[in-house]
Amino acid sequence: MAEQSPPLSVLQEKDIRIVEFTSTRILDEANITEIGNTLNALIDEASNPKLLLDFGNVDHLSSAALGMLINANNRIKQRNGQLRLANIKPQIYEVFVITKLNRLFKIFPDRKEALASFDQ
Amino acid sequence: MNVVKPLKFTIASDLDAKRQVQERIMQEVARCGYDADDTFAIKLALEEALMNAMKHGNNLDRSKKVHVQAKISRRRAEITVEDEGPGFDRRSVPDPTTEENLCKCSGRGILLIEAYMNKVIWSKHGRRVKMIKLKR
């Protein structure tokens, strides 16, 4: 059986963790649980975690994926951290608008603007 | 008259079975030439309806079935999903977009189904949902 690539790739820029979704779809329950666990581990390893989620590859996501993102956001807030979302395609951004989660999350057009938005 | 033969499935509350049904229905959607936005909408609504049926309806009990019927034509997609759970009252589901519910991790599936499909009908005490998408 072919090995599946991990659903996230993680880069570090100064004290910011840049997390890129490698899969085009964040739909599957098992996949979402794995992503959530990885994000939780990244959040818990810093005292004031700074996380940038890059959605550039994502074509589909479900309400379960939104729940996982909200959970990450709540966890980051508890640890006085900061979360930014970037590179969201228009179809996916519409899901954020319909659910009004564009008000909850700090969303930026690209990675550069998102990186510049973090408080020092 | 062009009569569309419905696709019918009865599956266990199992994620692999769910995936197979989704793939078959989405193949039909592609064959009927729906555009990217319609395809996105149908795929999302189908995912949410199946997940609701398996998780919230059947409580992921594999002995309980999910019944799916899809009539996909070149003019409209009509998909019905029915579970074997206790049902629910659509009116009792809180609005997930209000300030007090915005940070809650669940409760957005129904909102997305109703936002992305043209017509959504709940029946059998919430155990059955019929979703209709008119092709652009």
Boltz contact constraints between the chains, C-beta under 6 A:
constraints:
  - contact:
      token1: [A, 27]
      token2: [B, 47]
      max_distance: 6.0
  - contact:
      token1: [A, 29]
      token2: [B, 15]
      max_distance: 6.0
  - contact:
      token1: [A, 62]
      token2: [B, 47]
      max_distance: 6.0
  - contact:
      token1: [A, 63]
      token2: [B, 48]
      max_distance: 6.0
  - contact:
      token1: [A, 63]
      token2: [B, 108]
      max_distance: 6.0
  - contact:
      token1: [A, 63]
      token2: [B, 109]
      max_distance: 6.0
  - contact:
      token1: [A, 63]
      token2: [B, 112]
      max_distance: 6.0
  - contact:
      token1: [A, 66]
      token2: [B, 108]
      max_distance: 6.0
  - contact:
      token1: [A, 67]
      token2: [B, 105]
      max_distance: 6.0
  - contact:
      token1: [A, 67]
      token2: [B, 106]
      max_distance: 6.0
  - contact:
      token1: [A, 70]
      token2: [B, 105]
      max_distance: 6.0
  - contact:
      token1: [A, 71]
      token2: [B, 105]
      max_distance: 6.0
  - contact:
      token1: [A, 91]
      token2: [B, 40]
      max_distance: 6.0
  - contact:
      token1: [A, 98]
      token2: [B, 115]
      max_distance: 6.0
  - contact:
      token1: [A, 99]
      token2: [B, 108]
      max_distance: 6.0
  - contact:
      token1: [A, 100]
      token2: [B, 97]
      max_distance: 6.0
  - contact:
      token1: [A, 104]
      token2: [B, 102]
      max_distance: 6.0
